[in-house]
Amino acid sequence: MNHKRVGRLMREHRIVGVHLRRRHRTTIADPGAPRVADLLGRDFTAAAPNQKYVGDITYLPVTGGRPLYLATVIDLCSRRLAGFAIAEHMRTELVLEALDDAERTRGSLAGAIFHADHGSQYTSNAFAAACARAGVRRSMAAIGSSADNAAAEAFNATFKRETLQGASAWPNAHQARLDAFAWLTRYNTRRRHSRLGQRSPLAFEMALHRSSTTLAQAA
Protein backbone atom coordinates (compact mmCIF):
# COMPACT_ATOMS: atom_id res chain seq x y z
CA MET A 1 0.00 0.00 0.00
CA ASN A 2 1.52 3.34 -1.03
CA HIS A 3 1.90 6.37 1.23
CA LYS A 4 -0.78 8.42 -0.57
CA ARG A 5 -3.41 5.69 -0.10
CA VAL A 6 -2.43 5.28 3.57
CA GLY A 7 -2.75 9.02 4.08
CA ARG A 8 -6.17 9.11 2.39
CA LEU A 9 -7.48 6.21 4.48
CA MET A 10 -6.22 7.84 7.66
CA ARG A 11 -8.01 11.10 6.78
CA GLU A 12 -11.22 9.26 5.89
CA HIS A 13 -11.24 7.39 9.17
CA ARG A 14 -9.92 10.37 11.17
CA ILE A 15 -6.83 8.47 12.28
CA VAL A 16 -4.03 10.65 13.61
CA GLY A 17 -0.46 9.44 13.90
CA VAL A 18 1.19 9.53 17.31
CA HIS A 19 4.44 11.48 17.52
CA LEU A 20 6.60 10.17 20.33
CA ARG A 21 8.25 12.86 22.42
CA ARG A 22 11.95 13.08 21.85
CA ARG A 23 13.97 11.80 24.77
CA HIS A 24 15.80 14.54 26.61
CA ARG A 25 19.47 13.63 26.76
CA THR A 26 21.30 14.25 30.02
CA THR A 27 24.26 11.95 29.35
CA ILE A 28 26.63 13.44 26.80
CA ALA A 29 29.94 11.62 26.87
CA ASP A 30 33.28 13.29 26.29
CA PRO A 31 35.18 10.94 23.95
CA GLY A 32 38.50 12.43 25.04
CA ALA A 33 37.98 11.90 28.76
CA PRO A 34 40.22 9.40 30.61
CA ARG A 35 38.65 6.00 31.25
CA VAL A 36 37.52 5.14 34.77
CA ALA A 37 37.02 1.51 35.84
CA ASP A 38 33.64 0.08 36.82
CA LEU A 39 34.12 -0.83 40.49
CA LEU A 40 30.55 -2.07 41.03
CA GLY A 41 29.97 -4.56 38.24
CA ARG A 42 26.21 -4.08 38.64
CA ASP A 43 26.39 -5.03 42.31
CA PHE A 44 24.14 -2.33 43.77
CA THR A 45 24.53 -3.41 47.39
CA ALA A 46 26.76 -2.32 50.26
CA ALA A 47 27.48 -3.82 53.66
CA ALA A 48 27.19 -0.51 55.49
CA PRO A 49 26.24 3.12 54.83
CA ASN A 50 28.78 5.53 53.36
CA GLN A 51 30.63 2.87 51.38
CA LYS A 52 29.11 2.94 47.89
CA TYR A 53 27.11 5.64 46.11
CA VAL A 54 25.51 6.03 42.71
CA GLY A 55 24.61 9.28 41.02
CA ASP A 56 22.90 10.59 37.94
CA ILE A 57 21.31 13.64 36.34
CA THR A 58 17.67 13.67 35.33
CA TYR A 59 15.62 16.47 33.85
CA LEU A 60 12.42 18.00 35.22
CA PRO A 61 10.20 19.06 32.28
CA VAL A 62 8.46 22.43 32.66
CA THR A 63 5.55 23.54 30.48
CA GLY A 64 6.52 26.41 28.22
CA GLY A 65 9.85 26.95 29.93
CA ARG A 66 13.36 25.66 30.35
CA PRO A 67 13.60 22.33 32.17
CA LEU A 68 15.31 21.96 35.52
CA TYR A 69 17.94 19.33 36.23
CA LEU A 70 18.32 17.17 39.32
CA ALA A 71 21.66 15.59 40.29
CA THR A 72 21.67 12.90 42.98
CA VAL A 73 24.03 10.98 45.27
CA ILE A 74 22.37 7.80 46.58
CA ASP A 75 23.75 5.43 49.23
CA LEU A 76 23.59 1.80 48.04
CA CYS A 77 23.25 0.34 51.53
CA SER A 78 20.27 2.35 52.79
CA ARG A 79 19.16 3.92 49.49
CA ARG A 80 19.38 7.25 51.32
CA LEU A 81 19.56 10.33 49.16
CA ALA A 82 22.73 11.69 50.74
CA GLY A 83 23.06 14.66 48.43
CA PHE A 84 21.30 16.43 45.59
CA ALA A 85 21.23 19.67 43.64
CA ILE A 86 18.66 21.29 41.33
CA ALA A 87 19.46 23.92 38.71
CA GLU A 88 18.42 25.32 35.34
CA HIS A 89 21.56 23.85 33.78
CA MET A 90 23.47 20.58 33.76
CA ARG A 91 26.98 21.96 33.86
CA THR A 92 29.63 20.33 36.03
CA GLU A 93 28.72 22.67 38.90
CA LEU A 94 25.47 20.74 39.29
CA VAL A 95 27.15 17.43 40.14
CA LEU A 96 29.75 19.22 42.26
CA GLU A 97 26.98 20.73 44.38
CA ALA A 98 25.34 17.32 44.81
CA LEU A 99 28.65 15.78 45.91
CA ASP A 100 29.26 18.67 48.33
CA ASP A 101 25.79 18.15 49.76
CA ALA A 102 26.50 14.46 50.34
CA GLU A 103 29.80 15.30 52.04
CA ARG A 104 28.01 17.71 54.38
CA THR A 105 25.40 15.06 55.14
CA ARG A 106 27.95 12.36 55.96
CA GLY A 107 30.67 14.54 57.44
CA SER A 108 33.18 12.66 55.30
CA LEU A 109 33.08 10.53 52.16
CA ALA A 110 36.66 9.30 52.51
CA GLY A 111 37.07 5.78 51.15
CA ALA A 112 33.64 5.65 49.53
CA ILE A 113 32.99 4.71 45.90
CA PHE A 114 30.93 7.00 43.70
CA HIS A 115 29.52 5.38 40.56
CA ALA A 116 28.04 7.31 37.64
CA ASP A 117 27.63 7.20 33.88
CA HIS A 118 30.04 8.65 31.34
CA GLY A 119 28.40 12.06 31.18
CA SER A 120 30.90 14.85 30.61
CA GLN A 121 30.04 16.31 34.03
CA TYR A 122 31.29 13.18 35.77
CA THR A 123 34.36 12.76 33.54
CA SER A 124 35.43 16.41 33.93
CA ASN A 125 38.69 17.39 35.58
CA ALA A 126 36.76 19.48 38.11
CA PHE A 127 34.71 16.51 39.30
CA ALA A 128 37.76 14.25 39.41
CA ALA A 129 39.55 16.84 41.56
CA ALA A 130 36.54 17.18 43.89
CA CYS A 131 36.43 13.40 44.37
CA ALA A 132 40.16 13.32 45.06
CA ARG A 133 39.82 16.04 47.70
CA ALA A 134 36.95 14.15 49.34
CA GLY A 135 38.82 10.84 49.25
CA VAL A 136 36.20 9.33 46.92
CA ARG A 137 37.04 6.58 44.45
CA ARG A 138 35.33 7.10 41.12
CA SER A 139 33.59 4.30 39.25
CA MET A 140 31.89 4.49 35.86
CA ALA A 141 29.41 2.49 33.86
CA ALA A 142 30.04 1.40 30.30
CA ILE A 143 29.15 4.02 27.71
CA GLY A 144 25.53 3.68 26.65
CA SER A 145 24.63 1.05 29.27
CA SER A 146 21.80 2.15 31.56
CA ALA A 147 21.88 -1.27 33.29
CA ASP A 148 25.32 -0.44 34.68
CA ASN A 149 23.74 2.39 36.67
CA ALA A 150 20.35 0.80 37.23
CA ALA A 151 19.97 1.91 40.86
CA ALA A 152 20.20 5.58 39.93
CA GLU A 153 17.95 5.08 36.90
CA ALA A 154 15.33 3.38 39.09
CA PHE A 155 15.43 6.25 41.58
CA ASN A 156 14.83 8.79 38.78
CA ALA A 157 11.92 6.78 37.39
CA THR A 158 10.27 6.51 40.82
CA PHE A 159 10.78 10.21 41.49
CA LYS A 160 9.09 11.26 38.25
CA ARG A 161 6.28 8.74 38.52
CA GLU A 162 5.33 9.81 42.03
CA THR A 163 5.74 13.56 41.54
CA LEU A 164 4.29 14.03 38.06
CA GLN A 165 1.56 11.40 38.62
CA GLY A 166 0.91 10.94 34.91
CA ALA A 167 1.38 14.58 33.86
CA SER A 168 3.88 15.29 31.09
CA ALA A 169 5.45 18.32 32.83
CA TRP A 170 5.23 20.70 35.74
CA PRO A 171 3.24 23.92 35.14
CA ASN A 172 6.24 26.08 36.07
CA ALA A 173 9.73 25.90 37.53
CA HIS A 174 8.61 27.06 40.98
CA GLN A 175 6.13 24.20 41.31
CA ALA A 176 8.71 21.74 40.03
CA ARG A 177 11.13 22.81 42.76
CA LEU A 178 8.45 22.65 45.47
CA ASP A 179 7.35 19.17 44.44
CA ALA A 180 10.92 17.96 44.14
CA PHE A 181 11.98 19.21 47.58
CA ALA A 182 8.84 17.78 49.19
CA TRP A 183 9.25 14.35 47.60
CA LEU A 184 13.00 14.12 48.19
CA THR A 185 12.51 14.96 51.87
CA ARG A 186 9.69 12.42 52.19
CA TYR A 187 11.78 9.83 50.36
CA ASN A 188 14.45 9.86 53.07
CA THR A 189 12.22 10.23 56.10
CA ARG A 190 8.91 8.47 55.38
CA ARG A 191 8.88 6.54 52.11
CA ARG A 192 9.11 2.83 52.89
CA HIS A 193 11.22 0.41 50.85
CA SER A 194 10.52 -3.30 50.55
CA ARG A 195 14.26 -4.09 50.41
CA LEU A 196 14.73 -2.17 53.69
CA GLY A 197 12.10 -4.16 55.56
CA GLN A 198 9.40 -1.56 54.85
CA ARG A 199 11.45 1.17 56.49
CA SER A 200 12.56 4.53 55.22
CA PRO A 201 16.27 5.07 54.45
CA LEU A 202 16.76 7.09 57.65
CA ALA A 203 14.89 4.55 59.80
CA PHE A 204 17.00 1.77 58.28
CA GLU A 205 20.24 3.59 59.07
CA MET A 206 19.09 4.30 62.62
CA ALA A 207 18.32 0.59 63.10
CA LEU A 208 21.78 -0.34 61.80
CA HIS A 209 23.37 2.16 64.17
CA ARG A 210 21.44 0.78 67.18
CA SER A 211 22.38 -2.76 66.21
CA SER A 212 26.09 -1.95 65.86
CA THR A 213 26.06 -0.06 69.18
CA THR A 214 24.41 -3.01 70.96
CA LEU A 215 26.94 -5.45 69.51
CA ALA A 216 29.82 -3.20 70.54
CA GLN A 217 28.50 -2.96 74.12
CA ALA A 218 27.98 -6.71 74.28
CA ALA A 219 31.55 -7.33 73.17
C-alpha positions, -999 to 999 in steps of 0.1 A, spaced: 0 0 0 15 33 -10 19 64 12 -8 84 -6 -34 57 -1 -24 53 36 -28 90 41 -62 91 24 -75 62 45 -62 78 77 -80 111 68 -112 93 59 -112 74 92 -99 104 112 -68 85 123 -40 106 136 -5 94 139 12 95 173 44 115 175 66 102 203 83 129 224 119 131 218 140 118 248 158 145 266 195 136 268 213 143 300 243 120 293 266 134 268 299 116 269 333 133 263 352 109 240 385 124 250 380 119 288 402 94 306 386 60 312 375 51 348 370 15 358 336 1 368 341 -8 405 306 -21 410 300 -46 382 262 -41 386 264 -50 423 241 -23 438 245 -34 474 268 -23 503 275 -38 537 272 -5 555 262 31 548 288 55 534 306 29 514 291 29 479 271 56 461 255 60 427 246 93 410 229 106 379 213 136 363 177 137 353 156 165 338 124 180 352 102 191 323 85 224 327 55 235 305 65 264 282 99 269 299 134 257 304 136 223 322 153 220 355 179 193 362 183 172 393 217 156 403 217 129 430 240 110 453 224 78 466 238 54 492 236 18 480 232 3 515 203 23 528 192 39 495 194 72 513 196 103 492 227 117 507 231 147 484 213 164 456 212 197 436 187 213 413 195 239 387 184 253 353 216 239 338 235 206 338 270 220 339 296 203 360 287 227 389 255 207 393 271 174 401 298 192 423 270 207 444 253 173 448 286 158 459 293 187 483 258 182 498 265 145 503 298 153 520 280 177 544 254 151 551 280 124 560 307 145 574 332 127 553 331 105 522 367 93 525 371 58 511 336 57 495 330 47 459 309 70 437 295 54 406 280 73 376 276 72 339 300 87 313 284 121 312 309 148 306 300 163 340 313 132 358 344 128 335 354 164 339 387 174 356 368 195 381 347 165 393 378 142 394 395 168 416 365 172 439 364 134 444 402 133 451 398 160 477 369 142 493 388 108 493 362 93 469 370 66 444 353 71 411 336 43 393 319 45 359 294 25 339 300 14 303 291 40 277 255 37 267 246 10 293 218 21 316 219 -13 333 253 -4 347 237 24 367 203 8 372 200 19 409 202 56 399 180 51 369 153 34 391 154 63 416 148 88 388 119 68 374 103 65 408 108 102 415 91 113 382 63 87 385 53 98 420 57 136 415 43 140 381 16 114 386 9 109 349 14 146 339 39 153 311 54 183 328 52 207 357 32 239 351 62 261 361 97 259 375 86 271 410 61 242 413 87 217 400 111 228 428 85 227 455 73 192 444 109 180 441 120 192 476 88 178 492 93 143 476 130 141 482 125 150 519 97 124 522 118 98 504 145 99 531 122 102 561 89 85 554 89 65 521 91 28 529 112 4 509 105 -33 506 143 -41 504 147 -22 537 121 -42 556 94 -16 549 114 12 565 126 45 552 163 51 545 168 71 576 149 45 598 170 18 583 202 36 591 191 43 626 183 6 631 218 -3 618 234 22 642 214 8 672 224 -28 662 261 -19 659 261 -1 692 244 -30 710 269 -55 695 298 -32 705 285 -30 741 280 -67 743 315 -73 732 
